[in-house]
């Protein structure tokens, strides 16, 4: 008789079952942990890449014309500037050139000290020579440390004295948290600045020396049979025409950038990035958000506190949990309590007395010379008005009347052909003060705007 096949499940070993259950529970626990971690990443996919999550991060975005701050986070916290220092080094050189004490074709001889600087560097040896113009191009584009030191020595007599002059000038410009001890930004615990200070400096470069701003737009330099490429990745973006990158281990990835769209220009400063890609993407986001604020204002939206728009725009990518104001205050407080990141200055940075005295004397002489100048000549006042002089050039619009008036003075100083035209500072319907030069013919206005725009400044021709 054939035996029927049983469909009953075979008896299982209880010990083996228990062991499998334990293993399963362990595996599920591990999986649950992994899923929890994945869940965090899914909810906030870019949190690990959020630069603001780093305690080294600091940033600011400002309107290059008016100085209005659109966004700021830890903007006054002390940070290592790294090679952003070279913007200050070049500002000092621009001032020397504008006053005729330094010429582009002057020759610099590298000292042993300058040649000993670590990379990035030009590779010149002690005793080699280079023109001021070529040195400045390699400093701006390639961030050559040896040439920054050599330029500082050439101007100040020694790099130490030059750094003291840099600190004095920084204080004069309103860079209240900056102290410089070298011309390159190579690591030194005493060399500190802030995001706000570098926004002040970037505006000063554009305001004081628009004729030299082109140095920050150099894409590559040919020197000694080699091509030196600019380190700034944002120069490939439309409207971005400067300024400078920086990196040392203690600082992270730093960047100052300027971008123009239409009649507006923004300056963005980011300090403490984790890598180049993060730095590039974050600064691009800051810029885009700022220009969006401009566009919405022009459509009639009353955006008083632009900071809120930045928080909103970055929320999907850079999530912040909890009240943003409280969180930012807590982060700043934590940053201020941490004395290990950088060496704090006990007070206003003091340079050697001899350098301070020299700077004071030079400034007094400059103020005396400026006092002798008049904004308009007697001939211009008596000039008979041309019936076709119904045009004007507008070079800015500001929230404060004093800023509009100051900008008019600066523009006249940089463009002497405007001295014969009357300045008009008036309030528009949006409550902003326009800086204009009026009583021009259309040809005069177009010529003036062309000259101003050639220096990468904003200008438009309008009817008076």
C-alpha positions in Angstrom: 0.0 0.0 0.0 1.4 3.3 -1.1 1.9 5.7 1.8 0.2 9.1 1.5 2.4 12.2 1.5 1.8 14.4 4.5 1.2 18.1 4.0 2.0 18.9 7.6 5.1 21.1 8.1 8.0 19.3 9.6 8.8 19.9 13.2 11.4 22.7 13.6 14.2 22.8 16.1 13.1 25.3 18.8 16.7 26.3 19.6 17.4 27.1 15.9 14.1 29.0 15.7 15.0 31.1 18.7 18.4 31.8 17.3 16.9 33.0 14.0 14.4 35.1 15.9 17.3 36.8 17.8 19.2 37.4 14.6 16.1 38.7 12.9 15.4 41.1 15.8 19.0 42.3 15.6 18.8 42.7 11.9 15.5 44.7 12.2 17.0 46.9 14.9 20.0 47.6 12.7 17.7 48.2 9.7 15.5 50.5 11.8 18.5 52.5 12.9 19.7 52.8 9.3 16.2 53.8 8.2 16.0 56.4 10.9 19.3 57.8 9.6 18.1 57.7 6.1 14.9 59.3 7.1 16.8 62.3 8.5 18.7 62.6 5.2 15.5 62.3 3.2 13.8 65.0 5.3 16.8 67.2 5.0 18.9 65.9 2.0 21.3 68.8 2.0 21.7 69.4 5.7 25.1 67.7 5.7 26.1 70.0 2.9 24.5 73.1 4.5 27.4 75.5 5.0 25.6 77.4 7.8 25.8 74.2 9.8 29.5 74.7 10.2 30.7 76.9 13.1 33.2 78.4 10.7 30.5 79.7 8.4 29.8 83.5 8.1 28.2 85.3 5.2 26.8 88.6 4.1 25.1 90.0 0.9 25.0 93.8 0.3 23.8 96.2 -2.4 27.0 97.4 -3.9 25.6 100.9 -4.5 23.5 101.7 -1.4 25.3 99.3 1.1 21.9 97.9 2.1 22.5 94.5 3.8 20.2 91.8 2.2 21.5 88.9 4.3 23.9 88.4 7.2 24.8 85.5 9.4 27.7 85.8 11.8 28.8 88.7 9.6 30.8 90.3 12.5 32.3 87.2 13.9 36.1 87.0 13.6 37.4 84.7 10.9 40.6 83.9 9.1 40.5 85.7 5.8 43.1 83.4 4.0 43.8 84.7 0.5 40.9 87.3 0.6 43.7 89.3 2.3 45.0 89.9 -1.2 42.0 92.2 -1.9 43.4 94.5 0.8 46.9 94.1 -0.6 45.8 95.2 -4.0 43.7 98.0 -2.6 46.9 99.4 -1.1 48.6 99.1 -4.5 45.7 100.8 -6.3 46.0 103.7 -3.9 49.7 104.0 -4.6 49.1 103.9 -8.3 46.3 106.5 -8.2 48.6 108.9 -6.3 51.5 108.4 -8.7 53.8 106.7 -6.3 53.6 103.4 -8.0 53.5 102.6 -11.8 52.4 99.5 -13.6 55.8 99.1 -15.3 57.8 99.6 -12.1 60.1 96.5 -11.5 59.9 94.5 -8.3 62.9 92.4 -7.3 62.0 89.3 -5.2 63.7 89.1 -1.8 64.7 85.9 -0.2 61.8 86.4 2.2 59.2 86.7 -0.6 60.7 83.8 -2.6 60.4 81.6 0.5 56.6 81.8 0.7 54.8 78.4 0.4 52.5 77.7 -2.6 50.5 78.9 -4.3 53.3 80.9 -5.8 54.8 82.1 -9.1 58.0 80.1 -8.7 60.3 83.0 -9.1 63.6 82.9 -7.2 65.2 85.4 -5.0 66.7 88.1 -7.2 64.3 87.6 -10.0 62.3 90.5 -11.2 58.7 91.2 -12.3 56.7 94.3 -13.2 54.1 95.6 -10.8 51.3 95.0 -13.4 52.2 91.4 -13.9 52.6 90.8 -10.2 49.2 92.3 -9.5 47.6 90.1 -12.2 49.1 87.0 -10.7 48.1 88.0 -7.2 44.5 88.7 -8.2 44.0 85.7 -10.5 46.4 83.0 -9.3 46.7 84.1 -5.6 50.5 84.1 -5.7 51.8 84.3 -2.1 55.4 85.1 -3.1 54.3 88.1 -5.2 51.9 89.4 -2.5 54.8 89.5 -0.1 57.1 91.1 -2.7 54.5 93.8 -3.6 54.1 94.5 0.1 57.8 94.9 0.5 58.0 97.1 -2.5 55.4 99.5 -1.2 56.0 99.3 2.6 59.7 98.6 2.8 59.0 95.4 4.6 56.1 93.0 4.7 55.6 93.7 8.4 55.4 97.4 7.9 53.1 97.0 4.9 50.8 94.8 7.0 50.6 97.6 9.6 49.7 100.1 6.9 47.0 97.6 5.7 45.5 97.5 9.2 45.5 101.3 9.4 43.8 101.6 6.1 41.3 99.0 7.0 40.3 101.0 10.1 39.9 104.1 8.0 37.6 102.3 5.6 35.4 101.0 8.5 36.8 97.5 8.7 36.6 97.5 12.4 37.3 93.8 13.0 40.4 93.4 10.7 44.0 93.0 11.7 46.7 92.1 9.1 50.2 90.8 9.8 51.1 89.6 6.3 50.2 90.5 2.7 49.2 87.0 1.5 46.7 85.6 4.0 49.0 82.6 4.9 48.1 81.2 8.3 48.7 83.4 11.3 46.4 83.4 14.4 46.7 87.2 14.6 45.4 87.8 11.1 41.6 88.1 11.4 38.7 89.8 9.7 34.9 89.4 9.2 32.4 88.9 6.4 31.1 92.4 6.9 34.6 93.9 6.7 35.2 92.3 3.3 31.9 93.6 2.0 33.1 97.0 3.1 36.4 96.5 1.3 34.8 95.2 -1.9 32.6 98.3 -2.0 35.7 100.5 -1.3 37.6 99.0 -4.3 34.7 99.7 -6.6 34.1 103.2 -5.2 37.6 104.4 -4.9 39.4 102.7 -7.8 37.0 101.6 -10.5 39.8 102.1 -13.0 41.6 99.2 -11.5 38.7 96.9 -10.7 39.5 95.0 -14.0 42.4 93.2 -12.2 39.8 91.1 -10.3 38.2 90.0 -13.6 41.4 88.6 -15.2 40.6 85.0 -16.3 44.1 83.8 -16.9 47.6 85.2 -17.1 50.5 84.2 -19.4 53.8 84.5 -17.7 57.2 82.8 -18.3 55.7 80.4 -20.8 53.0 79.2 -18.4 49.3 79.9 -18.1 48.0 80.8 -14.7 44.2 80.4 -14.4 41.9 82.3 -12.1 40.7 80.3 -9.0 37.3 82.0 -9.0 34.8 79.6 -10.5 31.9 82.1 -10.5 33.6 84.2 -13.2 32.0 81.8 -15.7 28.5 83.0 -14.5 26.8 85.8 -16.4 27.3 89.2 -14.7 30.0 88.0 -12.3 33.1 90.1 -12.7 35.2 89.6 -9.5 36.6 89.3 -6.9 38.6 86.7 -4.9 38.8 83.2 -3.4 40.7 82.0 -0.4 41.5 78.8 1.5 43.6 77.6 4.4 42.7 74.6 6.6 41.8 76.8 9.6 39.5 79.0 7.5 37.8 76.7 5.1 36.8 77.9 1.6 36.2 81.6 1.4 34.9 83.7 -1.5 34.0 87.4 -2.2 32.1 87.8 -5.4 30.4 90.6 -7.3 27.6 90.2 -9.8 25.7 92.7 -11.9 22.2 92.3 -13.4 20.5 95.2 -15.2 21.0 98.3 -13.0 21.8 96.4 -9.9 25.0 95.0 -8.4 25.4 92.7 -5.4 28.4 91.8 -3.3 28.4 88.4 -1.6 30.9 87.2 1.0 31.0 83.6 2.2 33.6 82.3 4.7 34.1 78.8 6.1 32.9 76.6 3.3 33.6 72.8 3.4 34.6 72.5 -0.2 34.8 74.4 -3.5 31.5 73.0 -4.9 29.6 74.0 -1.7 31.1 77.5 -1.8 30.2 78.0 -5.4 26.6 76.7 -5.1 25.9 78.7 -1.9 27.2 82.0 -3.1 25.2 81.5 -6.3 22.1 80.9 -4.2 22.8 84.0 -2.2 23.2 86.1 -5.4 20.1 84.7 -7.1 18.0 85.4 -4.0 19.3 89.0 -3.8 18.4 89.7 -7.4 15.0 88.2 -6.8 14.4 90.8 -4.1 15.4 93.6 -6.5 13.0 92.2 -9.1 10.1 91.9 -6.7 10.6 95.4 -5.4 10.5 96.8 -8.9 7.1 95.1 -9.3 5.8 97.0 -6.3 6.4 94.5 -3.4 7.3 96.2 -0.2 10.2 94.1 1.0 11.7 95.9 3.9 13.7 93.1 5.6 15.4 91.2 2.8 16.9 88.8 5.3 13.5 87.1 5.5 13.5 86.4 1.8 16.9 84.7 2.0 15.7 82.4 4.8 12.6 81.6 2.7 14.6 81.0 -0.5 17.1 78.7 1.1 14.7 76.8 3.3 14.2 73.8 0.9 17.9 73.3 0.6 19.3 74.7 3.8 16.8 73.7 6.4 16.8 75.4 9.8 14.9 73.8 12.7 13.1 76.1 15.1 12.8 79.9 15.2 15.5 81.3 12.9 16.1 84.5 14.8 16.6 82.6 18.1 18.8 80.0 16.3 21.0 82.6 14.7 21.4 84.4 18.0 22.4 81.1 19.7 24.9 80.3 16.9 26.4 83.7 17.2 26.6 83.5 21.0 28.2 80.0 20.7 30.7 81.4 18.1 31.6 84.3 20.4 32.2 82.0 23.3 34.6 79.8 21.4 38.0 81.2 21.9 39.9 78.4 20.2 39.0 79.1 16.6 40.8 82.4 16.3 42.8 84.7 18.5 40.5 87.6 19.5 41.8 91.2 19.4 41.7 92.8 22.8 40.8 96.1 21.2 41.4 98.2 18.1 44.4 96.9 16.3 47.4 99.1 16.8 50.2 99.5 14.3 53.7 100.6 15.1 53.7 104.3 16.1 56.0 105.4 13.3 53.6 103.9 10.7 50.6 105.4 12.4 52.2 108.9 12.5 53.1 108.6 8.8 49.6 107.6 7.9 48.1 110.5 9.9 50.4 113.0 8.2 49.5 111.6 4.7 45.8 111.7 5.5 46.1 115.3 6.8 47.8 116.3 3.5 45.1 114.6 1.5 42.3 116.3 3.4 44.0 119.7 3.0 44.3 119.2 -0.8 40.6 118.0 -1.0 39.4 121.1 0.9 41.0 123.3 -1.8 38.9 121.7 -4.5 35.4 123.0 -5.4 32.6 120.8 -6.7 31.8 123.2 -9.5 33.7 125.9 -11.3 32.5 129.5 -11.7 32.4 129.0 -15.5 30.1 126.0 -15.0 27.7 128.1 -12.9 27.5 130.9 -15.5 27.1 128.5 -18.4 24.1 129.3 -20.5 21.7 126.4 -20.6 21.4 124.6 -24.0 17.7 124.2 -25.0 18.6 120.6 -25.9 20.0 119.9 -22.5 17.0 118.0 -21.2 18.8 114.8 -20.5 20.5 113.3 -17.4 22.5 110.3 -16.3 21.4 108.4 -13.2 24.2 106.5 -11.4 22.4 105.2 -8.4 19.3 105.1 -6.1 19.7 105.0 -2.4 17.6 104.6 0.8 19.3 107.6 2.4 19.8 111.0 0.9 23.3 111.3 2.4 24.4 108.2 0.6 23.1 109.5 -2.7 25.0 112.8 -2.2 28.2 111.0 -1.2 28.0 108.9 -4.3 27.6 112.0 -6.5 30.8 113.3 -5.1 32.6 110.1 -5.6 31.5 109.8 -9.2 32.6 113.4 -9.9 35.9 112.7 -8.4 36.4 109.7 -10.7 35.0 111.3 -13.8 36.2 114.9 -14.1 34.1 115.5 -17.3 31.0 115.5 -15.0 32.2 118.4 -12.9 30.6 120.9 -15.3 27.2 119.4 -14.8 24.8 120.0 -11.9 24.1 117.3 -9.4 20.5 116.4 -8.6 19.6 114.2 -5.6 15.8 113.8 -5.5 13.4 111.3 -4.0 11.3 109.1 -6.3 7.9 107.6 -5.8 9.4 104.5 -4.1 11.1 106.6 -1.5 14.6 106.1 -2.8 17.0 109.0 -3.5 18.3 109.1 -7.1 21.8 110.3 -7.9 21.8 112.2 -11.2 23.8 114.6 -13.3 21.4 116.8 -15.2 21.2 119.5 -17.9 23.0 117.4 -20.5 22.3 116.9 -24.2 21.5 113.4 -25.2 25.0 113.0 -26.8 26.7 114.3 -23.6 24.6 111.9 -21.4 25.3 108.9 -23.6 29.1 109.7 -23.7 29.1 110.1 -19.9 27.3 106.8 -19.3 29.6 105.0 -21.7 32.6 106.1 -19.7 31.0 105.2 -16.4 29.9 101.8 -17.6 33.4 101.1 -18.9 34.6 101.1 -15.3 31.9 98.6 -14.4 29.7 101.1 -12.6 25.9 101.4 -13.1 24.6 104.2 -15.2 21.5 104.9 -17.4 20.4 107.8 -19.6 17.1 109.5 -18.6 15.2 112.7 -19.4 15.6 115.3 -16.7 
